[in-house]
Amino acid sequence: MKKVIAITVVLTMVLAAVSSGTNSPRGGSVAKGEGFKIDVPTFDVKVKQGEIEVVTIKLHRDKFFKRDVTLEITVDKGISIEPAKVVVKASDKSAVDLTIKVPKDAALGGYTVEVTGTPTTGEPTSVQFTVKVIAP
């Protein structure tokens, strides 16, 4: 019975860690509670040639972080992401939908997407995730 409980606890912790995505290093201010992180997909985002996929990234604000953040999204040549730049106002919701467009003739393989968040004042931060183009 103790083994079952231990296994359940470990699996719960692993699932909680996996489901939250990948966080960037902290940006904003060094003062406690005045920073932010960017959450992107943890695993490769798989998109078939010629298709479109929407992914959501999230801006996690510390308790006292009340600034606008400009998100700039860059991607390797061969695929495109829209919007390439978006301002998340301090009063806006923290989720941003990105549309990934993969041409029919895109090369198969991984493409690096970098998301950089720059606050109106404070330090920027960035994080990457991978889009994997697969055959239809």
C-alpha positions in Angstrom: 0.0 0.0 0.0 2.9 2.4 0.8 4.3 1.7 -2.6 1.0 2.6 -4.3 0.8 5.9 -2.4 4.5 6.7 -3.2 4.0 6.0 -6.9 0.8 8.1 -7.0 2.6 11.1 -5.4 5.5 10.8 -7.8 3.3 10.6 -10.8 1.2 13.6 -9.7 4.3 15.7 -9.2 5.6 14.7 -12.7 2.3 15.5 -14.4 2.1 18.8 -12.6 5.6 19.7 -13.8 5.0 18.6 -17.4 1.6 20.2 -17.9 2.8 23.7 -16.9 5.1 24.2 -20.0 8.5 25.6 -20.1 9.2 28.9 -18.3 11.7 31.5 -19.2 14.2 32.9 -16.8 12.7 35.8 -14.8 12.5 39.2 -16.4 11.4 42.6 -15.0 12.9 43.8 -11.8 15.2 42.1 -9.3 12.9 43.3 -6.5 10.8 40.4 -5.0 7.4 40.2 -6.6 8.2 42.6 -9.5 9.2 40.2 -12.3 7.6 38.0 -14.9 8.2 34.7 -16.9 7.1 33.5 -20.2 5.5 30.0 -20.5 5.8 28.2 -23.8 5.0 24.6 -24.8 7.2 22.0 -23.2 7.3 19.4 -26.0 7.8 19.9 -29.7 4.8 21.4 -31.4 4.2 19.0 -34.4 2.7 20.5 -37.5 2.1 18.8 -40.8 3.4 20.3 -44.1 0.8 22.7 -45.5 -1.1 23.1 -42.2 -1.7 25.7 -39.6 -1.5 25.2 -35.8 -2.3 27.6 -32.9 -0.3 27.5 -29.7 -0.8 29.6 -26.6 2.0 31.2 -24.7 1.4 32.8 -21.3 2.9 35.7 -19.4 3.2 34.9 -15.7 3.4 38.1 -13.7 4.6 38.3 -10.1 2.3 39.9 -7.6 3.6 43.5 -7.9 4.6 43.4 -11.6 2.2 45.9 -13.3 4.0 46.9 -16.6 3.3 46.3 -20.2 5.4 43.7 -21.9 6.3 43.5 -25.6 6.6 40.0 -26.9 8.7 39.5 -30.0 8.5 36.1 -31.7 11.3 35.0 -34.1 11.4 31.7 -36.0 13.9 29.9 -38.3 13.3 30.5 -42.0 10.9 28.0 -43.6 7.8 28.6 -41.4 6.0 31.7 -40.1 4.4 32.7 -36.9 1.8 35.5 -36.4 1.8 37.8 -34.7 5.6 38.4 -34.7 5.2 41.2 -32.1 2.5 41.9 -29.6 2.2 44.2 -26.6 0.6 42.6 -23.5 -0.8 45.5 -21.5 -0.6 45.3 -17.7 -4.5 45.1 -17.7 -4.7 42.4 -20.4 -5.2 38.7 -20.0 -1.8 36.9 -19.9 -2.4 34.4 -22.7 -1.4 35.1 -26.3 -2.3 32.8 -29.2 0.3 32.3 -31.9 -0.6 31.0 -35.3 2.1 28.7 -36.9 1.9 28.4 -40.7 3.8 25.7 -42.4 4.1 25.8 -46.2 3.4 22.6 -48.2 7.1 22.6 -49.3 8.6 23.2 -45.9 11.6 21.0 -45.1 10.9 18.3 -42.5 12.5 18.7 -39.1 12.8 21.1 -36.2 12.4 24.9 -36.2 13.4 27.0 -33.3 11.0 29.6 -32.1 12.3 32.3 -29.7 9.9 34.4 -27.6 11.5 37.6 -26.1 9.6 39.6 -23.5 10.7 43.2 -22.9 8.9 45.2 -20.2 8.5 49.0 -20.4 11.1 49.2 -17.6 13.3 46.4 -16.3 15.2 43.5 -17.8 14.0 41.4 -20.8 13.8 37.6 -20.8 13.5 35.0 -23.5 12.6 31.4 -24.0 12.6 28.9 -26.9 10.5 26.1 -28.1 10.6 23.8 -31.1 8.1 23.4 -34.0 8.6 20.0 -35.7 7.4 19.9 -39.3 6.2 16.4 -40.2 4.9 14.8 -43.4 1.1 14.9 -44.0 
